[in-house]
């Protein structure tokens, strides 16, 4: 039993190391520079060993996308349970989205097919992304119960503002200071949350 557990731990550590290495390369050089061969060289394995864990770069990117959406789901769920006021919940969730994107841009890029990180599975088909959107729609519904279609529209509006501003902040970080982008983002998300009351 111990031998099996040790093997399983070793497999999980190797898999985690492959994912971490891919993200490190992407952070330094961009996603277009990430390849199975380059990952294998960086961790001193042969490409066939890396292929044992991930059949292709697409499979690897999908695993990273899932990791990102699961992290956000857990954080959003924590906030949902922590605050009773829907306006505070939505604002705090928006701030988690910002912090995550700024601190871990290589994961955010994969989640939304940005900067050469192209997942073949569309984001709207990801079950992890769907779980996140359902949770946020539930928070929006808490403001004032509306039809499902109205909630979907408001969620789309929130997502467009949040994701659009984050993407622009990433693109313009050489032209506009990140603190200024964050301040504009915070004000916009506060305004949006207040508008739902």
HUUR-V876014 format. One record per pair of residues at least 24 apart in sequence whose ideal C-beta (glycine too) atoms are under 6 Angstrom apart, sorted by the first residue. I is the first residue (numbers start at 1). J is the second residue. D is the distance in Angstrom with one decimal. If there is no record, write none. Layout:
i=I j=J d=D
i=I j=J d=D
This chain:
i=15 j=53 d=4.9
i=17 j=43 d=5.7
i=18 j=50 d=5.8
i=18 j=53 d=5.6
i=22 j=60 d=5.9
i=23 j=106 d=4.9
i=26 j=106 d=4.2
i=27 j=106 d=4.7
i=30 j=116 d=5.7
i=31 j=115 d=5.9
i=31 j=116 d=4.2
i=31 j=117 d=3.7
i=32 j=116 d=3.8
i=58 j=120 d=5.0
i=61 j=110 d=5.3
i=61 j=119 d=4.8
i=62 j=119 d=5.7
i=62 j=121 d=5.9
i=64 j=107 d=6.0
i=64 j=110 d=4.7
i=65 j=110 d=5.1
i=65 j=111 d=5.1
i=65 j=119 d=5.6
i=66 j=128 d=5.0
i=68 j=107 d=4.3
i=68 j=111 d=4.5
i=69 j=128 d=3.5
i=69 j=129 d=5.1
i=69 j=132 d=5.4
i=70 j=128 d=5.6
i=72 j=132 d=5.5
i=73 j=131 d=5.4
i=73 j=132 d=5.1
i=76 j=135 d=5.2
i=86 j=139 d=5.8
i=86 j=142 d=4.1
i=86 j=143 d=4.8
i=87 j=193 d=4.5
i=89 j=139 d=5.0
i=90 j=139 d=5.5
i=90 j=193 d=4.5
i=91 j=189 d=5.7
i=91 j=190 d=6.0
i=91 j=193 d=5.0
i=94 j=162 d=5.5
i=94 j=189 d=3.9
i=97 j=162 d=5.4
i=98 j=185 d=5.7
i=101 j=166 d=4.6
i=143 j=196 d=4.2
i=161 j=188 d=5.8
i=161 j=192 d=5.8
